[in-house]
Structure formats: structure tokens, C-alpha cells
């Protein structure tokens, strides 16, 4: 498990590099966690106790020694401030985060294998990350694994879980694959799911659904007040046929 030293003996986030300066070799390694961040910012918009980092260095101690930055493609921490300062986090430094490790780490495997199933898994074990997700859409056969795998830390060892989407009760979210469009790219992405296995839609879709619901409520209310279909259509910038379809 992670070990800790007194703060006076450790560098601050201002003094530490924000990452390991290794560029991602596949744009999905940035796009996928950023999509998850965008959706989470909407569904958890009233919460201020979480942080989702993308390609950001995590600093921690193991066996009383400071380790090199561990840089997941994405990670989620719960129980930490949403914003740590006006300028935001430069990196995620455990001794500045009340010693709270991420609860979830995500790695997207690309053409260049970066030991996601070996050394990185060992490091996340040391860090104490409860859930470790490996998404390997293109090279899973090469690596002799499945395209989507979720591991849970149990007694110091990662155990491969079953089921998709996979529900994480400690997080209050499920995670899994799904078809969608993001940055004008229609393909398979990772999404959040609720406990019943329903996919949380992207923010644009959520906004569309809310706008549609508000419009339906407005049309229904105006009709209940005695306005004609023509009057409602003019007030709501709709055609009479659209008003009639909403009321049916």
C-alpha cells in the first residue's frame, strides 16, 4: 500500500512536473477520458467532491520512497475538492490530496504497447486504485486480452471482473462501451451507465432532451389555458402539425 511522509520533506505540486513528458501516441487516449469528463461534469454538476484527471501525473510514496509520476490516460478521485485552486491542479499529489488515491484509473491501449497489463497494473496496485479499466479496441488479440476489461483490487491483487457495463458501487457509476458521436467522430466510446445499465447520454444529447421536455411542458400548459393550436404554434415557433404531434 501507499506510504506517507511528513509534508515538510516532500515537494509541492508547484515543484513537480505535471506529467512524465511522454506524449500520447493515439488521440483516443485523450478523447476518451475527455468525453467521460464532459459527461460527468454534467451528471455530477451539483457535486464538488470529485476530480477527473486526463494525462496528468500522479505522485505518491511507496515503501517510504517517492515514486516517479504515474500518468494514466484518465483517473477519477472521489472525496477531493473539484477545484483545488484558481489555476487548477498541475498534477495530482497524494500528500496534497489528504492521501486519497484515485478510485478509478483508465488506460487506452494503442499500437505501442505500454505495459498496461504488467508494470502499470503493479503500480496501480501499489497506489491502491480500487478499479483499473483497460480499453483495448484495436490490439486486444495481439495482447491476448479482451477489448474491455475491468479489474478490482481485492486483498492486494487485481481480479478481472465480468459483466458490461460494469457497475462500481463505490463510485456510484457503471462503465462500458457504446456507440456515439463525439467531436464529429462516430465510433465506439466508453460511457458512464446507471445501476440499471442505462447509458448516460452526452451533454449535447442531455441538453436536447431537456429542451424537448421543456417545450412539451410549455405546449401542454398553453393548451390547458385554452389557446388554439395556431396560437401555440406562433408562440412556440412551431408548425400546427408539430403542436398537434406533441399533444397527441
Backbone bond lengths (Angstrom), bond angles and torsions (degrees), N, CA, C in turn:
res aa  C-N    CA-C-N  psi(-1)  N-CA   C-N-CA  omega(-1)  CA-C   N-CA-C  phi
1 X - - - 1.461 - - 1.520 110.47 -
2 X 1.321 115.54 165.77 1.456 121.22 179.94 1.521 109.66 -67.66
3 X 1.321 115.74 137.94 1.453 122.51 175.95 1.523 108.62 -110.50
4 X 1.345 116.27 157.32 1.456 119.55 -175.03 1.518 111.29 -130.47
5 X 1.322 115.91 147.86 1.450 122.98 175.83 1.524 108.93 -117.23
6 X 1.337 117.60 164.26 1.464 119.60 176.10 1.522 110.68 -59.12
7 X 1.348 116.30 145.18 1.455 121.04 -177.78 1.526 112.43 -57.84
8 X 1.338 117.40 -32.81 1.456 120.31 -175.53 1.523 112.46 -63.46
9 X 1.311 118.52 -17.52 1.460 121.42 -176.66 1.527 111.85 -101.09
10 X 1.317 116.85 2.73 1.459 120.27 -172.94 1.521 111.45 -120.27
11 X 1.337 117.81 146.24 1.467 120.68 178.30 1.523 110.88 -72.47
12 X 1.308 116.12 157.87 1.456 121.62 177.97 1.524 109.99 -90.54
13 X 1.329 115.71 170.18 1.459 120.16 177.94 1.515 111.50 -62.94
14 X 1.328 117.20 -26.69 1.465 120.39 177.73 1.532 111.04 -67.30
15 X 1.314 116.72 -26.40 1.458 121.21 -176.52 1.521 113.42 -93.81
16 X 1.310 116.99 -14.17 1.461 121.49 -174.86 1.530 110.70 -98.86
17 X 1.346 118.68 147.37 1.466 120.79 174.05 1.523 110.18 -61.53
18 X 1.331 116.70 147.34 1.460 119.99 -177.55 1.522 112.26 -76.53
19 X 1.343 117.72 -16.70 1.455 121.75 177.36 1.517 107.74 -156.61
20 X 1.329 116.18 -169.35 1.463 119.85 178.15 1.525 111.68 -94.65
21 X 1.358 116.43 9.99 1.471 122.36 178.09 1.527 113.21 62.45
22 X 1.330 117.47 16.84 1.452 121.17 176.06 1.523 108.84 -95.81
23 X 1.336 119.15 115.46 1.461 119.75 -177.50 1.526 111.50 -70.07
24 X 1.321 115.96 149.97 1.460 119.23 174.09 1.519 108.37 -68.11
25 X 1.336 116.25 150.43 1.466 119.03 -178.58 1.521 111.36 -109.82
26 X 1.332 116.19 14.65 1.462 120.76 177.99 1.524 107.02 -155.02
27 X 1.336 117.50 128.16 1.462 119.89 -175.48 1.516 112.98 -63.31
28 X 1.344 117.79 -22.34 1.460 119.67 177.56 1.523 111.63 -63.47
29 X 1.324 116.77 -25.61 1.460 119.89 -179.79 1.523 111.59 -65.15
30 X 1.308 117.80 -22.31 1.467 122.30 173.49 1.525 111.64 -98.04
31 X 1.331 116.57 -42.09 1.459 120.10 -173.36 1.520 112.11 -66.62
32 X 1.322 118.18 -42.13 1.467 120.69 -175.92 1.523 111.57 -63.91
33 X 1.341 120.10 -51.92 1.470 117.92 177.84 1.524 113.09 -66.18
34 X 1.325 118.27 -30.14 1.462 119.55 177.14 1.524 111.56 -68.19
35 X 1.323 117.30 -34.84 1.458 120.03 174.74 1.523 110.01 -64.59
36 X 1.332 117.03 -44.96 1.460 120.48 177.77 1.528 111.06 -60.46
37 X 1.325 116.52 -38.94 1.468 120.86 177.68 1.517 110.79 -64.12
38 X 1.329 117.12 -44.04 1.460 121.34 -178.65 1.527 111.06 -61.23
39 X 1.320 116.73 -43.08 1.466 120.49 -179.86 1.521 110.50 -68.53
40 X 1.336 116.16 -42.72 1.457 119.95 -178.14 1.528 111.21 -65.72
41 X 1.329 116.62 -36.13 1.465 120.09 178.35 1.525 111.27 -61.86
42 X 1.308 115.85 -24.60 1.465 119.87 178.78 1.530 111.08 -86.40
43 X 1.338 117.34 -48.76 1.463 119.02 -174.76 1.526 112.13 -75.84
44 X 1.333 116.99 -22.59 1.470 121.04 175.68 1.530 111.07 -111.78
45 X 1.305 117.01 32.37 1.463 120.06 -174.20 1.523 113.16 -65.01
46 X 1.333 117.71 -21.62 1.460 120.49 179.62 1.523 112.83 -93.86
47 X 1.322 116.69 0.48 1.461 120.34 179.75 1.532 110.17 -102.09
48 X 1.303 115.59 144.43 1.463 121.13 179.34 1.529 111.40 -124.24
49 X 1.336 116.90 21.62 1.461 120.75 -173.35 1.529 112.37 -117.77
50 X 1.333 116.21 34.18 1.463 118.53 -178.55 1.519 109.78 -148.17
51 X 1.326 114.08 159.85 1.465 120.27 177.03 1.516 108.45 -148.96
52 X 1.334 115.82 132.25 1.461 121.54 175.35 1.523 108.35 -117.13
53 X 1.314 116.26 115.45 1.458 122.00 -179.14 1.519 111.32 -98.77
54 X 1.329 116.12 145.24 1.459 122.78 178.62 1.525 108.58 -122.80
55 X 1.334 116.23 119.73 1.467 121.45 178.41 1.531 110.99 50.88
56 X 1.307 115.87 46.45 1.468 122.16 -177.48 1.524 109.57 -118.36
57 X 1.328 115.72 140.90 1.454 120.80 -179.89 1.519 112.46 -70.46
58 X 1.345 115.56 136.54 1.461 122.72 173.41 1.529 107.20 -110.37
59 X 1.317 116.04 128.43 1.461 120.80 179.67 1.524 109.43 -113.35
60 X 1.324 115.91 133.80 1.446 120.99 -176.87 1.528 109.38 -153.13
61 X 1.318 115.09 170.34 1.459 121.69 176.97 1.522 109.17 -110.11
62 X 1.315 115.26 144.15 1.468 120.21 172.37 1.515 107.59 -139.48
63 X 1.333 115.36 128.73 1.455 121.64 -174.95 1.525 110.83 52.72
64 X 1.315 113.73 42.53 1.469 123.28 175.57 1.525 113.79 65.13
65 X 1.325 116.66 21.88 1.456 120.58 178.05 1.524 109.36 -126.76
66 X 1.326 115.76 138.09 1.459 119.77 177.55 1.520 109.44 -71.83
67 X 1.326 115.82 129.84 1.452 122.37 -176.72 1.529 111.37 -94.89
68 X 1.330 117.97 156.98 1.469 120.39 173.35 1.527 110.21 -59.69
69 X 1.306 115.93 158.13 1.467 120.01 -179.14 1.529 110.65 -58.29
70 X 1.318 114.85 132.83 1.458 122.37 172.85 1.522 106.23 -102.38
71 X 1.329 116.72 122.36 1.467 119.96 -170.87 1.533 110.44 -121.42
72 X 1.337 117.90 90.49 1.463 119.98 175.14 1.523 110.53 -69.82
73 X 1.323 115.98 159.78 1.467 118.26 171.02 1.524 109.63 -64.43
74 X 1.323 116.12 -35.05 1.452 120.78 174.83 1.520 109.97 -155.94
75 X 1.324 117.25 151.20 1.467 120.43 175.11 1.518 109.21 -151.30
76 X 1.327 115.03 152.45 1.463 122.14 -179.09 1.515 109.26 -124.51
77 X 1.326 116.00 129.75 1.452 122.45 173.48 1.520 109.19 -118.36
78 X 1.319 115.72 142.18 1.460 121.89 178.65 1.526 107.96 -122.61
79 X 1.320 116.22 139.57 1.451 120.90 -179.28 1.514 113.17 95.54
80 X 1.330 116.02 14.40 1.459 122.12 177.04 1.529 108.20 -121.64
81 X 1.335 118.61 159.72 1.462 119.48 -179.77 1.532 111.83 -64.05
82 X 1.319 114.59 139.91 1.465 120.14 176.36 1.527 110.54 -58.86
83 X 1.307 116.49 -42.26 1.460 122.59 176.28 1.520 107.92 -124.40
84 X 1.317 116.96 125.63 1.461 120.10 -177.61 1.527 112.16 -87.40
85 X 1.334 116.73 -22.99 1.457 121.30 179.72 1.519 108.67 -163.71
86 X 1.320 116.36 176.27 1.465 121.25 179.44 1.514 111.96 -61.37
87 X 1.326 117.17 -34.42 1.466 121.12 -177.82 1.523 113.07 -93.27
88 X 1.326 117.18 -4.43 1.455 119.65 178.93 1.520 112.44 82.74
89 X 1.318 115.94 174.04 1.456 121.51 -178.70 1.526 111.19 -76.13
90 X 1.326 115.79 138.75 1.466 121.24 170.99 1.521 109.90 -87.24
91 X 1.311 116.35 -33.00 1.457 123.98 176.97 1.523 106.61 -158.40
92 X 1.320 115.80 175.85 1.459 120.28 179.99 1.525 107.58 -108.96
93 X 1.326 115.88 104.38 1.463 122.67 -173.95 1.521 108.27 -108.49
94 X 1.332 117.49 113.88 1.453 120.15 -171.19 1.518 113.36 -58.43
95 X 1.330 117.91 -36.97 1.462 118.64 -178.40 1.523 112.00 -74.59
96 X 1.335 117.75 -4.31 1.462 121.52 171.41 1.529 111.79 -106.05
97 X 1.332 116.26 -1.60 1.464 121.70 -176.25 1.526 111.19 -117.42
98 X 1.354 115.60 32.13 1.462 120.81 179.76 1.528 111.58 57.76
99 X 1.334 115.16 29.33 1.464 122.71 177.79 1.541 112.74 58.74
100 X 1.318 115.94 34.37 1.469 120.76 179.37 1.527 109.07 -98.93
101 X 1.333 118.58 111.87 1.460 119.91 177.91 1.524 110.82 -77.84
102 X 1.316 118.28 160.71 1.467 119.56 173.48 1.525 110.56 -57.41
103 X 1.304 115.70 146.15 1.461 120.14 176.43 1.525 111.22 -89.10
104 X 1.339 115.81 -18.73 1.465 121.50 -177.65 1.519 109.72 -143.86
105 X 1.329 116.07 133.91 1.466 121.60 172.66 1.520 108.52 -124.96
106 X 1.334 115.98 143.14 1.466 122.00 -177.52 1.517 109.24 -126.47
107 X 1.314 115.91 130.25 1.461 121.82 174.45 1.526 108.90 -123.01
108 X 1.332 116.44 134.29 1.464 122.78 175.70 1.514 107.37 -108.90
109 X 1.313 116.53 116.97 1.463 121.85 -176.47 1.524 109.18 -80.04
110 X 1.316 116.40 135.25 1.463 121.62 179.49 1.527 109.80 -119.64
111 X 1.321 115.80 -168.54 1.456 120.88 -177.23 1.519 111.61 -58.39
112 X 1.330 115.60 -38.52 1.461 120.27 176.83 1.511 108.66 -88.22
113 X 1.319 117.28 114.93 1.463 121.17 -179.22 1.521 109.67 -72.97
114 X 1.320 116.17 127.51 1.458 121.88 -177.06 1.523 112.28 -114.58
115 X 1.317 115.69 31.59 1.470 122.15 173.56 1.524 112.38 62.35
116 X 1.359 115.20 37.23 1.457 118.88 -179.87 1.523 112.34 -63.67
117 X 1.345 117.20 -27.95 1.465 120.40 -177.80 1.528 112.65 -93.84
118 X 1.322 117.46 -2.53 1.455 120.77 -176.37 1.508 113.43 -122.57
119 X 1.327 116.17 -94.70 1.461 121.36 -173.88 1.520 112.23 -61.02
120 X 1.337 117.45 -41.34 1.464 118.78 -179.75 1.526 111.01 -64.18
121 X 1.322 116.33 -38.59 1.453 119.08 178.21 1.528 110.52 -61.80
122 X 1.317 116.58 -40.33 1.469 120.35 178.01 1.525 111.02 -62.75
123 X 1.329 116.74 -40.20 1.465 119.89 -178.88 1.523 111.31 -68.36
124 X 1.336 117.17 -38.94 1.455 119.03 177.34 1.525 110.66 -66.92
125 X 1.325 116.81 -31.15 1.467 120.16 173.99 1.518 110.48 -63.49
126 X 1.325 116.77 -45.87 1.466 121.22 177.61 1.524 111.33 -59.03
127 X 1.316 115.50 -40.62 1.461 121.25 -177.66 1.523 111.83 -71.16
128 X 1.336 116.34 -27.43 1.453 120.44 -179.95 1.511 114.40 89.35
129 X 1.339 116.76 27.91 1.465 121.56 177.70 1.529 108.91 -71.97
130 X 1.312 116.82 123.26 1.465 120.32 -173.87 1.524 112.53 -68.54
131 X 1.335 117.42 -44.74 1.461 121.22 -177.82 1.524 110.24 -120.11
132 X 1.311 114.58 134.27 1.469 120.89 179.78 1.519 107.72 -127.04
133 X 1.333 116.23 116.32 1.471 122.55 -178.32 1.521 109.05 -107.06
134 X 1.322 115.77 129.28 1.463 121.40 174.81 1.524 107.81 -117.98
135 X 1.326 115.62 118.94 1.468 121.75 178.11 1.520 107.68 -108.31
136 X 1.319 115.32 119.56 1.467 121.72 -172.79 1.529 108.67 -134.26
137 X 1.348 117.32 71.32 1.467 119.65 -171.64 1.516 115.23 -71.10
138 X 1.334 118.00 -25.86 1.469 120.05 -171.28 1.520 114.31 -111.96
139 X 1.338 117.97 -22.75 1.461 119.94 -171.43 1.526 112.68 -126.08
140 X 1.323 116.62 23.30 1.457 119.62 -176.96 1.516 112.65 -67.93
141 X 1.334 117.04 -32.73 1.462 118.64 178.00 1.521 110.97 -70.02
142 X 1.335 115.89 -39.22 1.461 120.02 175.21 1.519 111.01 -57.40
143 X 1.315 116.04 -41.94 1.454 121.17 -175.27 1.522 112.91 -89.07
144 X 1.343 116.07 -1.31 1.469 121.87 178.33 1.534 111.09 58.56
145 X 1.311 115.03 46.50 1.461 122.64 177.30 1.519 108.19 -136.88
146 X 1.324 116.08 178.68 1.452 121.32 175.95 1.536 109.81 -89.64
147 X 1.348 117.27 157.78 1.470 119.24 -178.96 1.527 113.70 -61.27
148 X 1.330 116.63 -30.01 1.468 121.15 -178.06 1.518 107.89 -136.10
149 X 1.331 115.78 120.92 1.451 120.38 -179.46 1.530 109.67 -133.62
150 X 1.323 114.98 138.67 1.463 121.84 175.06 1.518 108.19 -119.96
151 X 1.314 115.79 128.01 1.460 121.93 177.46 1.525 108.71 -113.67
152 X 1.329 115.15 141.98 1.468 120.92 176.03 1.520 108.74 -118.85
153 X 1.322 116.38 135.38 1.459 121.79 -178.43 1.523 109.24 -79.41
154 X 1.322 115.65 117.04 1.459 121.78 -179.33 1.517 108.83 -132.46
155 X 1.327 115.80 115.37 1.461 123.02 179.92 1.531 111.70 53.12
156 X 1.344 114.46 45.67 1.452 120.20 175.38 1.510 115.42 77.81
157 X 1.335 117.97 13.85 1.462 121.08 -179.22 1.519 109.76 -139.94
158 X 1.328 116.83 138.80 1.456 120.66 177.87 1.520 110.28 -81.14
159 X 1.324 114.90 125.41 1.461 122.30 179.95 1.520 108.57 -111.13
160 X 1.334 116.64 125.56 1.463 121.75 179.05 1.520 109.62 -65.58
161 X 1.333 115.79 129.32 1.455 122.02 -179.17 1.532 111.05 -96.78
162 X 1.310 115.96 166.90 1.461 121.38 178.37 1.520 109.61 -120.59
163 X 1.331 114.60 160.27 1.456 120.58 177.49 1.520 111.99 96.19
164 X 1.323 114.82 140.54 1.462 121.19 177.14 1.515 109.28 -150.72
165 X 1.317 118.58 130.65 1.465 125.15 -1.41 1.520 111.14 -64.80
166 X 1.326 115.09 151.75 1.459 120.36 -177.13 1.524 109.04 -98.51
167 X 1.333 115.92 124.68 1.454 121.69 -177.84 1.525 110.21 -86.48
168 X 1.339 116.45 129.85 1.463 122.84 179.21 1.526 108.33 -114.17
169 X 1.344 118.25 96.35 1.466 119.92 -173.84 1.520 113.41 -61.70
170 X 1.327 117.73 -33.16 1.463 120.21 -179.80 1.532 111.92 -69.01
171 X 1.311 116.00 -22.87 1.461 121.64 178.16 1.525 110.86 -92.95
172 X 1.326 115.14 -32.15 1.458 119.57 -175.31 1.508 112.46 81.60
173 X 1.338 115.89 22.13 1.457 122.25 -179.82 1.524 109.28 -144.40
174 X 1.312 114.81 155.76 1.450 120.86 167.20 1.519 108.77 -107.19
175 X 1.314 116.15 160.99 1.463 120.40 177.57 1.522 108.89 -137.39
176 X 1.323 115.31 143.76 1.461 120.13 -179.60 1.513 110.55 -176.51
177 X 1.312 114.83 -179.53 1.460 121.21 -178.15 1.530 110.76 -88.05
178 X 1.330 114.70 160.09 1.455 120.58 175.98 1.518 110.22 -172.81
179 X 1.318 115.56 155.85 1.464 120.68 177.56 1.522 110.07 -82.64
180 X 1.312 116.26 139.60 1.451 119.86 178.78 1.513 110.93 -169.47
181 X 1.320 115.48 177.18 1.466 121.88 178.77 1.515 108.54 -122.35
182 X 1.306 116.01 125.58 1.462 122.79 179.53 1.519 107.33 -141.75
183 X 1.325 116.83 134.96 1.468 123.68 -174.18 1.531 110.51 46.05
184 X 1.349 115.44 46.12 1.470 122.94 178.29 1.525 112.96 60.11
185 X 1.319 116.53 27.78 1.466 121.11 -179.67 1.523 107.93 -124.52
186 X 1.322 116.28 110.85 1.452 121.93 178.98 1.521 108.97 -93.04
187 X 1.312 115.81 118.27 1.457 121.46 -177.25 1.537 108.25 -168.05
188 X 1.315 115.51 -171.77 1.450 120.38 173.75 1.529 109.66 -82.46
189 X 1.344 115.20 131.53 1.459 121.43 178.08 1.516 109.35 -126.89
190 X 1.323 116.79 173.31 1.458 121.62 167.61 1.526 108.40 -93.49
191 X 1.332 115.25 138.81 1.457 121.38 -179.47 1.517 110.12 -133.29
192 X 1.335 115.41 161.73 1.455 122.20 169.46 1.524 108.85 -86.63
193 X 1.330 116.08 149.39 1.465 122.64 178.49 1.515 109.20 -132.50
194 X 1.345 115.92 154.87 1.455 119.47 174.24 1.525 109.81 -86.55
195 X 1.328 116.21 -179.80 1.469 120.26 -173.84 1.523 112.22 -66.48
196 X 1.322 116.82 -24.42 1.467 120.61 178.19 1.527 112.62 -85.23
197 X 1.330 117.25 1.55 1.461 120.79 178.94 1.512 113.90 86.69
198 X 1.328 117.07 14.11 1.463 120.91 177.80 1.518 110.09 -86.94
199 X 1.316 115.85 133.90 1.456 121.56 -178.50 1.518 110.86 -74.16
200 X 1.353 115.99 132.04 1.457 119.58 171.51 1.526 107.77 -76.07
201 X 1.322 117.98 121.79 1.470 119.77 -177.06 1.518 112.28 -70.69
202 X 1.341 114.25 162.76 1.458 119.69 175.00 1.522 109.64 -65.27
203 X 1.323 116.02 162.38 1.462 120.84 -172.93 1.524 111.85 -60.31
204 X 1.327 117.07 -40.86 1.462 119.24 -179.26 1.519 110.51 -62.33
205 X 1.335 116.43 -39.59 1.457 120.42 179.41 1.527 110.13 -69.17
206 X 1.328 116.90 -39.00 1.458 120.15 177.14 1.521 111.21 -62.04
207 X 1.334 116.25 -43.29 1.461 120.37 178.46 1.527 110.89 -63.48
208 X 1.324 116.20 -40.06 1.469 119.94 179.15 1.522 110.30 -62.98
209 X 1.345 116.34 -43.98 1.456 120.37 -179.39 1.529 111.09 -63.48
210 X 1.329 116.22 -40.44 1.460 119.50 179.54 1.527 111.05 -66.64
211 X 1.334 116.17 -41.56 1.464 120.05 179.09 1.523 110.75 -64.00
212 X 1.316 115.51 -39.56 1.464 120.16 179.58 1.522 110.62 -65.91
213 X 1.321 115.87 -42.23 1.464 120.28 178.72 1.528 110.88 -64.12
214 X 1.341 116.39 -41.70 1.467 120.01 178.85 1.521 111.10 -63.41
215 X 1.329 116.40 -39.79 1.461 120.33 179.09 1.522 110.66 -64.66
216 X 1.321 116.84 -43.14 1.462 120.17 178.03 1.518 111.60 -60.23
217 X 1.326 116.29 -41.29 1.465 120.02 179.26 1.523 111.19 -65.38
218 X 1.338 116.29 -39.13 1.469 120.39 -179.88 1.520 111.21 -65.62
219 X 1.342 115.54 -45.69 1.469 119.88 179.98 1.523 110.23 -61.72
220 X 1.324 117.13 -44.61 1.462 121.13 -179.21 1.523 110.96 -63.12
221 X 1.322 116.39 -41.25 1.474 120.22 -179.46 1.528 110.87 -65.61
222 X 1.346 117.12 -44.34 1.466 120.13 179.54 1.521 111.79 -63.39
223 X 1.329 116.11 -38.21 1.468 119.80 178.96 1.526 110.39 -66.03
224 X 1.355 115.55 -38.73 1.468 118.92 179.26 1.526 111.74 -67.00
225 X 1.321 116.71 -22.18 1.462 121.23 178.40 1.523 112.31 -83.96
226 X 1.331 116.30 -3.82 1.454 119.96 175.02 1.510 115.50 99.44
227 X 1.336 118.59 6.85 1.455 119.87 178.74 1.528 109.93 -72.09
228 X 1.324 115.62 148.07 1.460 120.78 178.40 1.524 109.73 -76.60
229 X 1.336 116.03 165.45 1.447 120.39 177.75 1.523 111.04 -59.16
230 X 1.339 116.19 -38.72 1.453 120.86 -179.38 1.537 110.79 -65.80
231 X 1.323 116.66 -41.51 1.456 120.14 179.38 1.531 111.54 -66.14
232 X 1.337 116.72 -40.72 1.463 120.83 179.03 1.527 109.92 -65.55
233 X 1.340 116.01 -41.48 1.467 119.99 179.98 1.521 110.77 -60.46
234 X 1.344 116.36 -42.76 1.466 120.07 179.31 1.529 110.96 -65.80
235 X 1.333 117.03 -42.95 1.462 121.03 -177.33 1.522 112.53 -67.06
236 X 1.334 116.62 -32.58 1.470 120.73 -175.01 1.524 112.92 -104.66
237 X 1.336 116.70 6.10 1.462 120.85 -179.98 1.527 111.52 57.88
238 X 1.327 115.02 46.08 1.459 122.11 179.21 1.524 109.09 -124.48
239 X 1.322 114.60 166.39 1.459 119.06 171.06 1.523 108.49 -85.49
240 X 1.330 115.70 161.00 1.462 119.65 178.07 1.522 109.99 -60.52
241 X 1.338 117.35 -36.86 1.460 121.41 179.45 1.519 111.16 -63.81
242 X 1.333 117.00 -38.57 1.469 120.55 179.33 1.523 110.68 -67.72
243 X 1.325 116.89 -39.05 1.462 121.28 177.84 1.522 109.55 -63.46
244 X 1.345 115.80 -45.91 1.452 120.19 -179.39 1.533 110.69 -61.02
245 X 1.353 117.10 -39.70 1.458 120.13 -178.87 1.533 111.16 -66.45
246 X 1.309 117.14 -35.62 1.470 120.89 178.80 1.525 110.41 -67.06
247 X 1.322 116.70 -38.23 1.470 121.37 -176.10 1.525 112.59 -79.89
248 X 1.308 117.13 -15.58 1.476 118.85 -177.83 1.519 111.15 -72.16
